[in-house]
Structures are given as C-alpha cells and as structure tokens.
Amino acid sequence: MVSLLASATEIVCALGMGECLVARSHECDWPEWVRRLPTVSAPAFDVTGTSLEIDREVRRRVEAGEPLYRIDAAEIDALGAEILFAQEHCEVCAVTPGDVARSGCSTPEAQVMALTAGTLEGIFDGMTRVAAALGVPERGQVLVRAERTRLQRVSERCAGCQAPTVVVLEWTDPVFAMGNWGPELVEAANGQLLLGRKGEHSQAIPWEQVLEADPEVLIIAPCGYDLERAQRELPVLTAHSGWSELRAVRSRRVAFADGNRYFNRSGMTVVETAEILAEMLHGVVTEKPTEGVHWRWL
C-alpha cells in the first residue's frame, strides 16, 4: 500500500501493518522508520517562504485550479499498490483523491481510500475503516477503545482544575483560529476555547477578534510547522497592534507548539495532543513532561 497521508501512515503502523507500506508522502514522518520508504509526493511550490507568502500562493493556486502537490504517478504505478491512502477533508493540507486522479496515476478509484477527519469521531472512524480495509477489523476496534480510554483519563485528571480561557492559532499571517477536532481536545483538557468551532474548518479571522477574546492562554501551532518553525513566527505576532497588551502575553502564558505532528494531524497523536494541552493549561503531566520537546512557553 501507498500512503499519501501522514495520519494514515501512523494508523497503519499502530495496527501493526506497517510492513505493508511500500511508499509514503513527503509529510509522512512517524514512526521514524517510515522515512526510509520511497517518497512519492512533494509540494508543488516553495514552502520555505513567510506564512503570508505561503497563504497567498495557496489561495492563488486554489483559485486558478493549479495543484498544490506533485505526485510521482509513475513510481506509484510501478509499485503496484493495492490500496492508496489520501484524504478528502481539506483540499489544502494533504493529497486528495482528486490530486491522485489529476496526476495520471493508474490506481483504480476503488483502491483509493480517502479519510475524513473533521471531528474526533471522524478520526476514530478512520481508524476502524483502515483496519477493515487491511483485513484486521478487530485490531481497529481495540485501537479505538484504547484511544477513547486514554482521552477519558485526560478529562478525569483535569476535571478538578480551573478552566482557563484559550485561543489556539493554526496560522499567523493571516490569523486562523483552530477548528475541526481541536476544540474537542481543548474541552477534554478542561479549557474554555474562545475562538474556533468544533467540526468546522479553521478560517482566517481579523486580529481584532484575538484582542477581543483576550485569552488567559494563547497557543501558536501553525499547520505544517514543527516547533522550531512555529517559534520563528514570533515577529509576525509581535507586529500586530495590541500584542503586548494581551493578557496571555502579560502573564507569560503564550505557548508555541509542534502543529505539524500534534495540533494539525488527525492520526495517532490526537490524544497525545490532549495530554499536551493538559500540561500547558494545568501542569498535569501524563507520563513525562513534554515542555521543551513538543512545545514551550514564549
């Protein structure tokens, strides 16, 4: 099988079926050993620019009907994979079935499995669908039960804590407030999310909405950025009027996080993201501290 979706790669490996993978997308990076697999996708434009430049180019390409990703159709065809994983939740964040079709890949449409993950239930459903497709449905059920139990433990450990107000930004220029399954994770960690709606795509919002919300905790986890890259967005944020007056800034409760692997990815790290939030919001550590590893305070 070929995975063009990082979260699908994680799920396949969590089901104990990683040996069936023969190629991956450029975004598939966990478990670490999958990096040794052939890479059959790449961004179709320079993604090393500023957040504003990236946003503008993405918008231009979407409006013009130009691809966001290059797919090595010849390599995929040569591998003869029986299943190809993609996603249909967002046309921007990862390869879609439409991208596969436009690439000229000869993989039959029926063999392209697209995952949709707008909510936690959608993510858990994806786990069971992948397991069924791989012929191990029981493993999928066990995996989902374990993840649900782990998430419930986060909620129980945070239940007695005072719930701070929270804003999570998934992009900085323009500002995007976290949506999709993210609000459910904040809720599980006993936080009060002020911007962003469960199950809805994140959208660009005026900076003034962040000022009006004035959260106790502000988390910066840009889509596709690891921790080091996320921290480089600080000058973009400090350039906004009113930045220094924000309550989270004054109380030093602004956190930068690895959005790529945790806050933006709908795979096996979603519950771990809830655990990270519990540590940020309440100092509740699940197994070992993640501060300084997956996130850090400004």
C-alpha positions, 0 to 999 in steps of 0.5 A, a space after each residue: 500500500 501507498 500512503 499519501 497521508 501522514 495520519 494514515 501512515 501512523 494508523 497503519 503502523 499502530 495496527 501493526 501493518 506497517 510492513 505493508 507500506 511500500 511508499 509514503 508522502 513527503 509529510 509522512 514522518 512517524 514512526 521514524 522508520 517510515 522515512 526510509 520508504 520511497 517518497 512519492 509526493 512533494 509540494 508543488 511550490 516553495 514552502 520555505 517562504 513567510 506564512 503570508 507568502 505561503 497563504 497567498 500562493 495557496 489561495 492563488 493556486 486554489 483559485 486558478 485550479 493549479 495543484 498544490 502537490 506533485 505526485 510521482 504517478 509513475 513510481 506509484 504505478 510501478 509499485 503496484 499498490 493495492 490500496 492508496 491512502 489520501 484524504 478528502 477533508 481539506 483540499 489544502 493540507 494533504 493529497 486528495 483523491 482528486 490530486 491522485 486522479 489529476 496526476 495520471 496515476 493508474 490506481 483504480 478509484 476503488 483502491 483509493 481510500 480517502 479519510 475524513 477527519 473533521 471531528 474526533 469521531 471522524 478520526 476514530 472512524 478512520 481508524 476502524 475503516 483502515 483496519 477493515 480495509 487491511 483485513 484486521 477489523 478487530 485490531 481497529 476496534 481495540 485501537 479505538 477503545 484504547 484511544 477513547 480510554 486514554 482521552 477519558 483519563 485526560 478529562 478525569 485528571 483535569 476535571 478538578 482544575 480551573 478552566 482557563 480561557 484559550 485561543 489556539 492559532 493554526 496560522 499567523 499571517 493571516 490569523 486562523 483560529 483552530 477548528 475541526 477536532 481541536 476544540 474537542 481536545 481543548 474541552 477534554 483538557 478542561 479549557 474554555 476555547 474562545 475562538 474556533 468551532 468544533 467540526 468546522 474548518 479553521 478560517 482566517 479571522 481579523 486580529 481584532 477578534 484575538 484582542 477581543 477574546 483576550 485569552 488567559 492562554 494563547 497557543 501558536 501551532 501553525 499547520 505544517 510547522 514543527 516547533 522550531 518553525 512555529 517559534 520563528 513566527 514570533 515577529 509576525 505576532 509581535 507586529 500586530 497592534 495590541 500584542 503586548 497588551 494581551 493578557 496571555 502575553 502579560 502573564 507569560 502564558 503564550 505557548 508555541 507548539 509542534 502543529 505539524 505532528 500534534 495540533 494539525 494531524 488527525 492520526 495517532 497523536 490526537 490524544 497525545 495532543 490532549 495530554 499536551 494541552 493538559 500540561 500547558 493549561 494545568 501542569 498535569 503531566 501524563 507520563 513525562 513532561 513534554 515542555 521543551 520537546 513538543 512545545 514551550 512557553 514564549 
